[in-house]
C-alpha cells in the first residue's frame, strides 16, 4: 500500500491539481507594489508614451518594471515559506 492507495482510501484522489489550485505568492505582491506612488508615476508615463507615440516606449516600460520589481524584492521573501 503506497501513498496513492492511502489517499484513495481516505476519499482523496492524491492528485495535487484536484486538491486545489496553488496560488503564486508573487501575484498579490506585484499587485500591491503597482499601487505605490513611484510605480504609479512610471505606469502613467508608460501609458502616456503608448498613447501619444508610435514608438515602442521600451525605456518607460523598463522604468515601470524596475520600480515594481524593486518593491517586490523587499516584500516577496517574507511571503515565501
C-alpha positions in Angstrom: 0.0 0.0 0.0 1.6 3.2 -1.2 0.9 6.9 -0.7 -1.6 7.0 -3.6 -3.5 4.0 -2.2 -3.7 5.6 1.2 -5.1 8.8 -0.3 -7.8 6.9 -2.3 -8.9 5.1 0.9 -9.3 8.5 2.6 -11.5 9.6 -0.2 -8.9 11.9 -1.8 -7.5 11.3 -5.3 -4.0 12.1 -4.4 -3.7 14.4 -7.4 -2.4 17.8 -6.3 -4.3 19.6 -9.1 -7.6 18.2 -7.7 -6.8 19.2 -4.2 -7.0 22.9 -5.0 -5.1 25.4 -7.1 -1.9 26.7 -5.7 -1.7 30.5 -5.7 1.5 32.2 -6.9 2.7 34.4 -3.9 4.3 36.8 -6.4 1.0 37.9 -7.9 -0.6 39.7 -4.9 2.8 41.3 -4.1 3.1 42.6 -7.6 -0.4 44.0 -7.5 0.3 45.7 -4.2 3.6 47.2 -5.5 1.9 48.5 -8.6 -0.1 50.8 -6.4 2.8 52.6 -4.7 3.5 56.2 -5.9 6.7 55.5 -7.7 5.1 52.7 -9.8 2.0 54.7 -10.5 4.1 57.6 -11.9 6.2 55.2 -14.1 3.0 53.5 -15.3 1.4 56.9 -16.1 4.5 57.8 -18.2 4.3 54.5 -19.9 0.6 54.8 -20.8 1.2 58.4 -21.9 4.0 57.3 -24.2 1.9 54.5 -25.6 -1.0 56.8 -26.4 1.0 59.6 -27.9 3.7 58.0 -30.0 4.1 55.0 -32.3 7.5 54.1 -30.7 7.9 51.0 -28.5 8.3 53.0 -25.2 10.9 50.5 -24.1 12.6 52.9 -21.7 9.3 53.7 -20.0 8.4 50.0 -19.7 11.8 49.2 -18.1 11.4 52.1 -15.7 8.0 50.8 -14.6 9.2 47.2 -14.3 12.3 48.3 -12.4 10.2 50.3 -9.9 7.7 47.4 -9.4 10.4 44.7 -9.1 12.4 46.9 -6.6 9.3 46.9 -4.3 8.6 43.2 -4.9 12.2 42.3 -3.9 11.7 43.8 -0.5 8.4 42.1 0.2 8.4 38.7 -1.6 10.7 36.7 0.7 8.7 37.4 3.8 5.7 35.8 2.0 7.5 32.6 1.0 7.7 29.5 3.2 
